Amino acid sequence: MCLAIPGKVVSIDKEKGFATVNYSGEQRKASTQLVEVKPGDYVIVQAQFIIQKIPKKEALEAIKVWQENEKK
């Protein structure tokens, strides 16, 4: 089983087909070839590909739970 943490798209490089995704301060690049996204979207990334957009409310709830468990 794979656990995915939602990230927020902060910028997009359309020429290269990549988005920069922020995971609680850590930024990584992910391919936009499978899903069309825009800055501000919350996404799930698998193997450096954005595979799904998720609603902001759902993303923020998941991030909160993840952060709470990190503190334990």
N, CA, C and O atoms as a MOPAC input file, in Angstrom:
PM7 MOZYME 1SCF
protein

 N      0.84400 1    -1.16600 1     0.00000 1
 C      0.00000 1     0.00000 1     0.00000 1
 C      0.89400 1     1.23600 1     0.00000 1
 O      1.94900 1     1.26400 1     0.63500 1
 N      0.45400 1     2.23300 1    -0.71300 1
 C      1.19800 1     3.47700 1    -0.81200 1
 C      0.38400 1     4.58400 1    -0.16100 1
 O     -0.81700 1     4.70000 1    -0.40800 1
 N      1.01900 1     5.38500 1     0.65400 1
 C      0.34800 1     6.50200 1     1.30400 1
 C      0.77900 1     7.78400 1     0.61300 1
 O      1.97100 1     8.06500 1     0.48900 1
 N     -0.19700 1     8.55400 1     0.16700 1
 C      0.11300 1     9.80100 1    -0.53300 1
 C     -0.32800 1    10.98400 1     0.31100 1
 O     -1.42500 1    10.99700 1     0.86700 1
 N      0.53900 1    11.96600 1     0.39300 1
 C      0.24300 1    13.19400 1     1.11000 1
 C     -0.11800 1    14.25000 1     0.06800 1
 O      0.61100 1    14.41800 1    -0.90900 1
 N     -1.22400 1    14.96000 1     0.25500 1
 C     -1.57200 1    16.00000 1    -0.71200 1
 C     -0.53800 1    17.12300 1    -0.72200 1
 O      0.06100 1    17.45500 1     0.30000 1
 N     -0.35300 1    17.68600 1    -1.88800 1
 C      0.51500 1    18.84500 1    -2.03400 1
 C     -0.21300 1    19.92800 1    -2.80100 1
 O     -1.21000 1    19.66400 1    -3.47400 1
 N      0.29100 1    21.15200 1    -2.69700 1
 C     -0.33700 1    22.29100 1    -3.36300 1
 C      0.54100 1    22.74000 1    -4.52800 1
 O      1.74000 1    22.96200 1    -4.36300 1
 N     -0.06100 1    22.87000 1    -5.69700 1
 C      0.65800 1    23.34000 1    -6.87700 1
 C      0.96800 1    24.82600 1    -6.68200 1
 O      0.06300 1    25.63200 1    -6.46600 1
 N      2.25800 1    25.18000 1    -6.76100 1
 C      2.64700 1    26.57200 1    -6.58300 1
 C      3.03400 1    27.24800 1    -7.89800 1
 O      2.92900 1    28.46800 1    -8.02600 1
 N      3.47700 1    26.46400 1    -8.86300 1
 C      3.79800 1    27.03400 1   -10.17100 1
 C      3.81000 1    25.92200 1   -11.21200 1
 O      3.87800 1    24.73500 1   -10.89100 1
 N      3.74100 1    26.35300 1   -12.48000 1
 C      3.71600 1    25.39400 1   -13.58900 1
 C      4.67300 1    25.86400 1   -14.66800 1
 O      4.69900 1    27.04100 1   -15.02700 1
 N      5.46200 1    24.92200 1   -15.17900 1
 C      6.32500 1    25.17100 1   -16.33100 1
 C      5.69200 1    24.42500 1   -17.50800 1
 O      5.95000 1    23.23700 1   -17.70400 1
 N      4.86600 1    25.12200 1   -18.28600 1
 C      4.12200 1    24.48200 1   -19.37800 1
 C      5.04900 1    23.94000 1   -20.46000 1
 O      4.76100 1    22.90900 1   -21.06800 1
 N      6.16500 1    24.63300 1   -20.70100 1
 C      7.10000 1    24.17700 1   -21.73400 1
 C      7.69100 1    22.81500 1   -21.39400 1
 O      7.85800 1    21.97200 1   -22.27500 1
 N      8.00600 1    22.60100 1   -20.13600 1
 C      8.61800 1    21.33500 1   -19.71300 1
 C      7.59400 1    20.32300 1   -19.22600 1
 O      7.91900 1    19.14700 1   -19.06300 1
 N      6.34500 1    20.76500 1   -18.98600 1
 C      5.30300 1    19.84100 1   -18.55700 1
 C      5.41200 1    19.43000 1   -17.10200 1
 O      5.04600 1    18.31500 1   -16.73200 1
 N      5.92500 1    20.35200 1   -16.26700 1
 C      6.08300 1    20.05100 1   -14.85300 1
 C      5.44300 1    21.13500 1   -14.00200 1
 O      5.34700 1    22.29400 1   -14.40600 1
 N      5.00900 1    20.73200 1   -12.82000 1
 C      4.52000 1    21.66600 1   -11.81400 1
 C      5.43100 1    21.56200 1   -10.60400 1
 O      6.00900 1    20.50800 1   -10.34000 1
 N      5.55600 1    22.65800 1    -9.87000 1
 C      6.22700 1    22.62700 1    -8.57800 1
 C      5.13900 1    22.46400 1    -7.53500 1
 O      4.18900 1    23.24500 1    -7.47800 1
 N      5.29100 1    21.42500 1    -6.70400 1
 C      4.28800 1    21.08300 1    -5.69900 1
 C      4.89700 1    21.26400 1    -4.31400 1
 O      5.98800 1    20.76600 1    -4.03800 1
 N      4.18800 1    21.97700 1    -3.44800 1
 C      4.64500 1    22.26400 1    -2.08300 1
 C      4.00400 1    21.26700 1    -1.11500 1
 O      2.78200 1    21.13500 1    -1.05200 1
 N      4.85900 1    20.57100 1    -0.36500 1
 C      4.42100 1    19.64100 1     0.68700 1
 C      4.88200 1    20.21000 1     2.02300 1
 O      5.97400 1    19.88500 1     2.48900 1
 N      4.07400 1    21.04300 1     2.63600 1
 C      4.39100 1    21.63300 1     3.94900 1
 C      5.79000 1    22.24800 1     3.98200 1
 O      6.54600 1    22.03100 1     4.92900 1
 N      6.12900 1    23.01400 1     2.94600 1
 C      7.40800 1    23.70400 1     2.91400 1
 C      8.45200 1    23.06100 1     2.02700 1
 O      9.38500 1    23.73800 1     1.59700 1
 N      8.32600 1    21.79000 1     1.74100 1
 C      9.25600 1    21.11000 1     0.83800 1
 C      8.66200 1    21.12700 1    -0.56500 1
 O      7.51100 1    20.73500 1    -0.75800 1
 N      9.44500 1    21.58000 1    -1.54900 1
 C      8.93300 1    21.67200 1    -2.90700 1
 C      9.58800 1    20.64100 1    -3.80200 1
 O     10.79800 1    20.41900 1    -3.75700 1
 N      8.74100 1    20.01000 1    -4.62700 1
 C      9.21500 1    18.99100 1    -5.57700 1
 C      8.54200 1    19.20600 1    -6.92000 1
 O      7.46800 1    19.80300 1    -7.00000 1
 N      9.17400 1    18.72200 1    -7.96100 1
 C      8.58800 1    18.80800 1    -9.29800 1
 C      7.80900 1    17.52800 1    -9.59200 1
 O      8.18900 1    16.43400 1    -9.17400 1
 N      6.69500 1    17.70200 1   -10.33100 1
 C      5.87100 1    16.56900 1   -10.72700 1
 C      5.32900 1    16.82200 1   -12.12600 1
 O      5.01400 1    17.95700 1   -12.48200 1
 N      5.22300 1    15.76900 1   -12.90700 1
 C      4.74600 1    15.87700 1   -14.27800 1
 C      3.25600 1    16.21200 1   -14.31600 1
 O      2.46700 1    15.72200 1   -13.50700 1
 N      2.89600 1    17.06100 1   -15.27900 1
 C      1.49300 1    17.43500 1   -15.49100 1
 C      0.91100 1    16.72300 1   -16.71700 1
 O     -0.12600 1    17.14200 1   -17.23300 1
 N      1.55500 1    15.66600 1   -17.18400 1
 C      1.11800 1    14.97800 1   -18.40000 1
 C     -0.22100 1    14.25900 1   -18.24100 1
 O     -0.93600 1    14.07800 1   -19.22700 1
 N     -0.57200 1    13.85300 1   -17.04000 1
 C     -1.78600 1    13.05700 1   -16.84800 1
 C     -2.99200 1    13.87700 1   -16.40900 1
 O     -4.13000 1    13.51100 1   -16.70500 1
 N     -2.75500 1    14.98200 1   -15.70600 1
 C     -3.84400 1    15.78200 1   -15.14400 1
 C     -3.55500 1    17.25700 1   -15.38700 1
 O     -2.44000 1    17.72300 1   -15.15300 1
 N     -4.55000 1    17.98200 1   -15.85200 1
 C     -4.39400 1    19.42700 1   -16.04500 1
 C     -4.61000 1    20.12500 1   -14.70600 1
 O     -5.63800 1    19.93300 1   -14.05600 1
 N     -3.63800 1    20.93400 1   -14.30000 1
 C     -3.70900 1    21.62400 1   -13.00800 1
 C     -3.34600 1    23.08600 1   -13.17800 1
 O     -2.82300 1    23.50300 1   -14.21200 1
 N     -3.63700 1    23.85700 1   -12.13200 1
 C     -3.27000 1    25.26700 1   -12.09800 1
 C     -2.72700 1    25.58200 1   -10.71100 1
 O     -2.99100 1    24.83800 1    -9.76600 1
 N     -1.97500 1    26.66800 1   -10.56900 1
 C     -1.48500 1    27.03500 1    -9.24000 1
 C     -2.65300 1    27.16600 1    -8.25900 1
 O     -3.69700 1    27.73700 1    -8.57600 1
 N     -2.44500 1    26.62300 1    -7.06800 1
 C     -3.48000 1    26.63800 1    -6.03700 1
 C     -4.21600 1    25.32500 1    -5.91600 1
 O     -4.85500 1    25.07500 1    -4.89300 1
 N     -4.14700 1    24.46200 1    -6.94500 1
 C     -4.79300 1    23.14900 1    -6.87800 1
 C     -4.05800 1    22.25100 1    -5.88600 1
 O     -2.84000 1    22.34200 1    -5.73700 1
 N     -4.80200 1    21.39300 1    -5.21800 1
 C     -4.22300 1    20.36300 1    -4.35900 1
 C     -4.22900 1    19.06200 1    -5.13600 1
 O     -5.20900 1    18.71900 1    -5.79700 1
 N     -3.11200 1    18.33900 1    -5.04500 1
 C     -2.93100 1    17.15400 1    -5.88400 1
 C     -2.31500 1    15.99800 1    -5.10400 1
 O     -1.73800 1    16.16200 1    -4.02900 1
 N     -2.47100 1    14.82000 1    -5.70700 1
 C     -1.78700 1    13.61600 1    -5.24400 1
 C     -0.77700 1    13.25200 1    -6.33000 1
 O     -1.10600 1    13.24800 1    -7.51700 1
 N      0.44500 1    12.95000 1    -5.91900 1
 C      1.52500 1    12.62000 1    -6.84600 1
 C      1.98400 1    11.19200 1    -6.58700 1
 O      2.15500 1    10.77700 1    -5.44000 1
 N      2.17900 1    10.45000 1    -7.66500 1
 C      2.70600 1     9.07500 1    -7.58300 1
 C      3.80000 1     8.94300 1    -8.63000 1
 O      3.56800 1     9.21400 1    -9.80800 1
 N      4.98400 1     8.53200 1    -8.21300 1
 C      6.11800 1     8.32600 1    -9.11500 1
 C      6.39300 1     9.57100 1    -9.96800 1
 O      6.66100 1     9.45900 1   -11.16400 1
 N      6.32700 1    10.73400 1    -9.36000 1
 C      6.60300 1    12.03500 1    -9.96300 1
 C      5.58300 1    12.45100 1   -11.02300 1
 O      5.86700 1    13.33000 1   -11.83600 1
 N      4.40700 1    11.83600 1   -11.02400 1
 C      3.30600 1    12.22700 1   -11.89900 1
 C      2.13000 1    12.66900 1   -11.04500 1
 O      1.76300 1    11.98200 1   -10.09200 1
 N      1.53800 1    13.80400 1   -11.37400 1
 C      0.29200 1    14.19200 1   -10.71600 1
 C     -0.77700 1    13.24900 1   -11.24300 1
 O     -1.02400 1    13.18700 1   -12.44800 1
 N     -1.41400 1    12.51100 1   -10.32800 1
 C     -2.40700 1    11.53400 1   -10.76700 1
 C     -3.84100 1    11.93600 1   -10.43200 1
 O     -4.79200 1    11.34300 1   -10.94000 1
 N     -3.99300 1    12.95300 1    -9.56800 1
 C     -5.35000 1    13.32000 1    -9.16200 1
 C     -5.36100 1    14.69000 1    -8.50800 1
 O     -4.45900 1    15.03100 1    -7.74200 1
 N     -6.38700 1    15.47400 1    -8.81400 1
 C     -6.65800 1    16.69900 1    -8.06500 1
 C     -7.63300 1    16.32300 1    -6.95700 1
 O     -8.48500 1    15.45300 1    -7.13800 1
 N     -7.50200 1    16.99000 1    -5.80200 1
 C     -8.44000 1    16.72100 1    -4.71700 1
 C     -8.97100 1    18.04500 1    -4.17000 1
 O     -8.30600 1    19.07600 1    -4.26700 1
 N    -10.17500 1    18.00800 1    -3.59600 1
 C    -10.74500 1    19.23500 1    -3.04700 1
 C     -9.87500 1    19.80600 1    -1.92000 1
 O     -9.26100 1    19.06200 1    -1.15500 1
 N     -9.83500 1    21.12700 1    -1.83500 1
 C     -9.01300 1    21.80300 1    -0.83200 1
 C     -9.34300 1    21.32800 1     0.57400 1
 O     -8.43400 1    21.05600 1     1.35800 1
 N    -10.62100 1    21.22300 1     0.90900 1
 C    -11.02600 1    20.80500 1     2.25300 1
 C    -10.46500 1    19.42300 1     2.59600 1
 O     -9.93700 1    19.21300 1     3.68700 1
 N    -10.58400 1    18.49200 1     1.66100 1
 C    -10.06800 1    17.13500 1     1.87100 1
 C     -8.54700 1    17.14600 1     2.03100 1
 O     -7.99800 1    16.44100 1     2.87800 1
 N     -7.87900 1    17.95000 1     1.21100 1
 C     -6.41500 1    18.03700 1     1.28000 1
 C     -5.96100 1    18.58900 1     2.62200 1
 O     -5.04900 1    18.04700 1     3.24600 1
 N     -6.60100 1    19.67300 1     3.06700 1
 C     -6.19500 1    20.29800 1     4.33000 1
 C     -6.45300 1    19.37600 1     5.51600 1
 O     -5.67500 1    19.36800 1     6.47000 1
 N     -7.53400 1    18.59800 1     5.46900 1
 C     -7.80300 1    17.63300 1     6.54000 1
 C     -6.71900 1    16.56000 1     6.58700 1
 O     -6.24500 1    16.19900 1     7.66400 1
 N     -6.32900 1    16.04900 1     5.41900 1
 C     -5.29500 1    15.01100 1     5.35600 1
 C     -3.94400 1    15.56200 1     5.82900 1
 O     -3.21700 1    14.88400 1     6.55400 1
 N     -3.61400 1    16.77800 1     5.42300 1
 C     -2.35900 1    17.39400 1     5.84300 1
 C     -2.34400 1    17.58100 1     7.35500 1
 O     -1.32400 1    17.33400 1     7.99900 1
 N     -3.45600 1    18.01100 1     7.92400 1
 C     -3.54400 1    18.20800 1     9.36800 1
 C     -3.31600 1    16.89600 1    10.12000 1
 O     -2.56300 1    16.86300 1    11.09400 1
 N     -3.95400 1    15.83100 1     9.68000 1
 C     -3.77600 1    14.52200 1    10.32100 1
 C     -2.32500 1    14.07600 1    10.20500 1
 O     -1.74900 1    13.57700 1    11.17100 1
 N     -1.73000 1    14.25500 1     9.02200 1
 C     -0.33500 1    13.87000 1     8.81000 1
 C      0.58800 1    14.63000 1     9.77100 1
 O      1.47400 1    14.03700 1    10.38600 1
 N      0.37400 1    15.93700 1     9.89400 1
 C      1.21900 1    16.75900 1    10.76300 1
 C      1.04100 1    16.37900 1    12.23000 1
 O      2.01100 1    16.38000 1    12.98700 1
 N     -0.17300 1    16.05700 1    12.63900 1
 C     -0.41900 1    15.63300 1    14.00900 1
 C      0.30300 1    14.32800 1    14.33100 1
 O      0.84300 1    14.15800 1    15.42400 1
 N      0.30500 1    13.40900 1    13.36700 1
 C      0.97000 1    12.11800 1    13.56900 1
 C      2.48100 1    12.23900 1    13.53600 1
 O      3.17600 1    11.43900 1    14.16200 1
 N      3.00600 1    13.22700 1    12.81700 1
 C      4.45400 1    13.45600 1    12.77700 1
 C      4.97600 1    13.87500 1    14.15100 1
 O      6.10900 1    13.56000 1    14.51200 1
 N      4.14600 1    14.58400 1    14.91200 1
 C      4.55100 1    15.08800 1    16.22300 1
 C      4.62900 1    13.98900 1    17.27300 1
 O      5.28600 1    14.16000 1    18.29900 1
 N      3.96500 1    12.86500 1    17.02600 1
 C      3.92900 1    11.78200 1    18.02400 1
 C      5.20400 1    10.98300 1    18.04400 1
 O      5.33000 1    10.04000 1    18.82500 1

